[in-house]
Amino acid sequence: MNNTLLRAEFERKFRLFAFFANALGITFITTSFLRSAEEQNKLFKQGRSLCDGYKKISKHQKGRAKDIVIIDEKGKLIWDHIPAYDILGRIWEQLGGTWGGDWYKEGKTTFDDPYHFDM
């Protein structure tokens, strides 16, 4: 399947994901979506990504990943890895996606990334 179709499928599933989150009373905003090679490389150099943006292209660069942050009932952004991220991660995985919140526990990254959802 080409990237255009994969990106459309990602967007369709992300809308469904947002619907389920809303039904559970979990509010979030998207903090990162499309990235340039330069933006991706900066994150790589900071140790916040495994993709350098040039030799290894990220799903963000392909339009098939979003980073989110949960908002509490007072409007505060929740940057701590709270259980609501785990709930969202399981929903996303049931929709066929990959969630970054498991990567640290699995030893795939040196950082916790519960904000990352890709396909």
Backbone as CSV, one residue per row, in Angstrom:
resi,resn,N_x,N_y,N_z,CA_x,CA_y,CA_z,C_x,C_y,C_z
1,MET,0.856,-1.179,0.000,0.000,0.000,0.000,0.901,1.241,0.000
2,ASN,0.579,2.234,-0.821,1.425,3.419,-0.876,1.166,4.342,0.325
3,ASN,2.067,5.286,0.541,1.985,6.144,1.728,0.721,6.995,1.755
4,THR,0.212,7.399,0.606,-1.015,8.206,0.578,-2.186,7.424,1.160
5,LEU,-2.310,6.173,0.774,-3.380,5.336,1.317,-3.145,5.030,2.791
6,LEU,-1.904,4.770,3.165,-1.589,4.512,4.568,-1.877,5.739,5.427
7,ARG,-1.566,6.904,4.891,-1.832,8.146,5.631,-3.336,8.368,5.796
8,ALA,-4.106,8.092,4.766,-5.568,8.227,4.858,-6.125,7.259,5.894
9,GLU,-5.606,6.050,5.920,-6.044,5.059,6.908,-5.665,5.499,8.320
10,PHE,-4.470,6.054,8.469,-4.048,6.584,9.767,-5.017,7.665,10.243
11,GLU,-5.348,8.597,9.365,-6.255,9.689,9.734,-7.643,9.163,10.098
12,ARG,-8.129,8.191,9.358,-9.436,7.601,9.657,-9.433,6.961,11.036
13,LYS,-8.402,6.203,11.324,-8.327,5.529,12.618,-8.080,6.524,13.757
14,PHE,-7.342,7.594,13.483,-7.100,8.581,14.540,-8.393,9.305,14.912
15,ARG,-9.256,9.550,13.927,-10.566,10.153,14.240,-11.395,9.211,15.103
16,LEU,-11.371,7.937,14.803,-12.075,6.945,15.610,-11.477,6.884,17.019
17,PHE,-10.160,6.922,17.110,-9.444,6.950,18.387,-9.893,8.148,19.223
18,ALA,-9.971,9.323,18.606,-10.406,10.528,19.319,-11.848,10.388,19.799
19,PHE,-12.684,9.748,19.011,-14.070,9.501,19.410,-14.117,8.643,20.676
20,PHE,-13.341,7.559,20.699,-13.313,6.684,21.880,-12.764,7.423,23.096
21,ALA,-11.723,8.216,22.900,-11.153,8.985,24.014,-12.208,9.916,24.596
22,ASN,-12.918,10.608,23.728,-13.961,11.530,24.161,-15.066,10.795,24.916
23,ALA,-15.445,9.620,24.423,-16.484,8.825,25.086,-16.064,8.421,26.495
24,LEU,-14.759,8.275,26.714,-14.237,7.929,28.035,-13.952,9.161,28.895
25,GLY,-14.189,10.337,28.338,-13.940,11.578,29.076,-12.482,11.984,29.111
26,ILE,-11.691,11.472,28.169,-10.270,11.827,28.091,-10.107,12.866,26.989
27,THR,-9.655,14.043,27.378,-9.453,15.141,26.433,-7.963,15.275,26.145
28,PHE,-7.625,15.483,24.870,-6.224,15.672,24.496,-6.125,16.626,23.316
29,ILE,-4.921,17.127,23.111,-4.606,17.914,21.916,-3.409,17.256,21.228
30,THR,-3.300,17.480,19.927,-2.142,17.018,19.176,-1.044,18.051,19.322
31,THR,0.147,17.593,19.709,1.277,18.511,19.893,2.293,18.421,18.769
32,SER,2.278,17.309,18.027,3.220,17.143,16.926,2.609,16.210,15.892
33,PHE,2.728,16.608,14.635,2.217,15.772,13.555,3.289,15.679,12.481
34,LEU,3.208,16.474,11.446,4.190,16.432,10.365,5.498,17.092,10.796
35,ARG,6.609,16.459,10.469,7.925,17.020,10.780,8.783,17.044,9.526
36,SER,9.605,18.088,9.432,10.604,18.144,8.364,11.798,17.288,8.773
37,ALA,12.676,17.026,7.833,13.894,16.276,8.140,14.730,17.020,9.180
38,GLU,14.752,18.338,9.079,15.528,19.148,10.028,14.957,19.039,11.439
39,GLU,13.625,19.121,11.557,12.990,18.990,12.871,13.246,17.610,13.460
40,GLN,13.125,16.594,12.624,13.342,15.226,13.073,14.781,15.029,13.523
41,ASN,15.723,15.583,12.770,17.133,15.435,13.105,17.462,16.129,14.424
42,LYS,16.832,17.252,14.683,17.051,17.969,15.957,16.618,17.089,17.130
43,LEU,15.455,16.453,17.020,14.979,15.555,18.081,15.917,14.351,18.240
44,PHE,16.412,13.840,17.133,17.358,12.727,17.158,18.618,13.131,17.924
45,LYS,19.145,14.306,17.624,20.366,14.784,18.294,20.134,15.040,19.782
46,GLN,18.897,15.345,20.164,18.553,15.550,21.575,18.296,14.226,22.292
47,GLY,18.334,13.117,21.560,18.071,11.812,22.147,16.594,11.534,22.358
48,ARG,15.728,12.276,21.652,14.284,12.119,21.810,13.635,11.358,20.662
49,SER,14.445,10.819,19.761,13.932,10.013,18.652,15.015,9.041,18.212
50,LEU,14.584,7.915,17.667,15.517,6.941,17.117,15.745,7.152,15.627
51,CYS,14.981,8.060,15.023,15.081,8.346,13.581,15.807,9.666,13.377
52,ASP,16.832,9.653,12.522,17.611,10.866,12.291,16.973,11.815,11.272
53,GLY,15.946,11.353,10.578,15.252,12.209,9.620,15.801,12.154,8.215
54,TYR,16.967,11.572,8.050,17.598,11.485,6.738,17.798,10.026,6.320
55,LYS,18.617,9.312,7.061,18.827,7.895,6.745,17.662,7.055,7.237
56,LYS,17.140,7.413,8.380,15.990,6.715,8.948,14.853,7.716,9.091
57,ILE,13.840,7.584,8.238,12.700,8.496,8.179,11.669,8.081,9.232
58,SER,11.143,9.073,9.944,10.149,8.775,10.979,8.735,8.728,10.399
59,LYS,7.840,8.128,11.151,6.427,8.105,10.755,5.850,9.524,10.768
60,HIS,6.399,10.404,11.607,5.957,11.804,11.602,6.244,12.440,10.244
61,GLN,7.383,12.140,9.673,7.738,12.684,8.371,6.832,12.142,7.268
62,LYS,6.293,10.951,7.477,5.406,10.331,6.498,3.938,10.702,6.728
63,GLY,3.659,11.480,7.794,2.278,11.853,8.090,1.469,10.732,8.710
64,ARG,2.157,9.795,9.355,1.476,8.643,9.953,1.782,8.511,11.436
65,ALA,2.001,9.641,12.105,2.216,9.642,13.555,1.772,10.982,14.126
66,LYS,1.242,10.914,15.321,0.888,12.122,16.064,1.326,11.942,17.504
67,ASP,1.784,13.027,18.086,2.040,13.082,19.514,0.905,13.889,20.119
68,ILE,0.432,13.431,21.265,-0.669,14.112,21.944,-0.269,14.429,23.374
69,VAL,-1.049,15.272,24.018,-0.928,15.474,25.460,-2.348,15.563,26.011
70,ILE,-2.554,14.874,27.115,-3.863,14.861,27.775,-4.058,16.176,28.531
71,ILE,-5.295,16.626,28.541,-5.673,17.845,29.259,-6.613,17.450,30.387
72,ASP,-6.308,17.900,31.619,-7.196,17.551,32.724,-8.417,18.473,32.745
73,GLU,-9.313,18.239,33.694,-10.581,18.980,33.760,-10.394,20.465,34.053
74,LYS,-9.204,20.863,34.513,-8.910,22.278,34.774,-8.183,22.940,33.603
75,GLY,-7.947,22.158,32.550,-7.265,22.697,31.376,-5.751,22.577,31.424
76,LYS,-5.223,21.852,32.407,-3.780,21.689,32.558,-3.284,20.536,31.687
77,LEU,-2.168,20.754,31.012,-1.544,19.702,30.211,-0.873,18.698,31.139
78,ILE,-1.104,17.416,30.889,-0.557,16.350,31.732,0.610,15.680,31.003
79,TRP,1.811,16.034,31.411,3.015,15.491,30.788,3.541,14.265,31.524
80,ASP,2.962,13.925,32.682,3.354,12.718,33.397,2.676,11.513,32.752
81,HIS,3.315,10.359,32.844,2.735,9.135,32.280,1.678,8.614,33.256
82,ILE,0.468,9.118,33.093,-0.651,8.719,33.953,-1.407,7.557,33.303
83,PRO,-2.238,6.837,34.064,-2.967,5.686,33.517,-3.815,5.991,32.278
84,ALA,-4.296,7.213,32.132,-5.110,7.545,30.952,-4.317,7.352,29.661
85,TYR,-2.997,7.588,29.691,-2.179,7.335,28.495,-2.169,5.841,28.167
86,ASP,-2.113,5.004,29.208,-2.138,3.551,28.982,-3.469,3.122,28.369
87,ILE,-4.553,3.712,28.840,-5.878,3.408,28.277,-5.911,3.781,26.795
88,LEU,-5.434,4.983,26.493,-5.411,5.425,25.095,-4.484,4.544,24.255
89,GLY,-3.360,4.152,24.834,-2.431,3.283,24.119,-3.069,1.955,23.743
90,ARG,-3.823,1.374,24.652,-4.486,0.088,24.369,-5.565,0.255,23.295
91,ILE,-6.297,1.363,23.371,-7.310,1.629,22.334,-6.630,1.732,20.969
92,TRP,-5.542,2.486,20.907,-4.839,2.680,19.644,-4.306,1.344,19.099
93,GLU,-3.776,0.530,19.971,-3.279,-0.774,19.538,-4.422,-1.659,19.029
94,GLN,-5.579,-1.578,19.651,-6.730,-2.361,19.189,-7.195,-1.893,17.811
95,LEU,-6.896,-0.646,17.470,-7.233,-0.115,16.155,-6.148,-0.452,15.118
96,GLY,-5.096,-1.144,15.557,-4.037,-1.562,14.636,-2.811,-0.680,14.631
97,GLY,-2.748,0.285,15.552,-1.618,1.198,15.594,-0.531,0.766,16.554
98,THR,0.526,1.567,16.592,1.650,1.360,17.493,1.694,2.526,18.461
99,TRP,1.865,2.197,19.744,1.906,3.216,20.797,3.308,3.281,21.385
100,GLY,3.838,4.493,21.517,5.185,4.695,22.046,5.330,4.456,23.531
101,GLY,4.245,4.342,24.257,4.313,4.158,25.706,4.885,2.837,26.148
102,ASP,4.919,1.853,25.262,5.485,0.551,25.609,6.976,0.449,25.280
103,TRP,7.488,1.338,24.463,8.849,1.200,23.959,9.910,1.188,25.052
104,TYR,9.770,2.074,26.039,10.756,2.145,27.120,10.742,0.848,27.939
105,LYS,9.525,0.375,28.270,9.384,-0.869,29.049,9.950,-2.060,28.282
106,GLU,9.848,-2.029,26.972,10.339,-3.127,26.128,11.822,-2.990,25.793
107,GLY,12.451,-1.895,26.243,13.866,-1.673,25.980,14.176,-1.150,24.592
108,LYS,13.158,-0.686,23.870,13.364,-0.171,22.511,13.884,1.262,22.510
109,THR,13.577,2.018,23.586,14.061,3.391,23.709,14.612,3.600,25.111
110,THR,15.374,4.669,25.251,15.891,5.046,26.568,15.006,6.099,27.222
111,PHE,13.883,6.410,26.600,12.966,7.428,27.112,11.530,6.916,27.015
112,ASP,10.688,7.410,27.916,9.274,7.051,27.915,8.560,7.967,26.925
113,ASP,7.740,7.423,26.066,7.059,8.211,25.035,5.572,7.864,24.959
114,PRO,4.821,8.099,26.057,3.391,7.745,26.043,2.556,8.671,25.163
115,TYR,3.171,9.706,24.619,2.473,10.708,23.803,2.387,10.306,22.331
116,HIS,3.146,9.281,21.926,3.329,8.949,20.513,2.395,7.833,20.049
117,PHE,1.704,8.108,18.927,0.772,7.161,18.317,1.065,7.127,16.816
118,ASP,1.388,5.946,16.288,1.687,5.879,14.849,1.082,4.641,14.217
119,MET,1.196,4.604,12.895,0.671,3.466,12.145,1.522,3.302,10.890
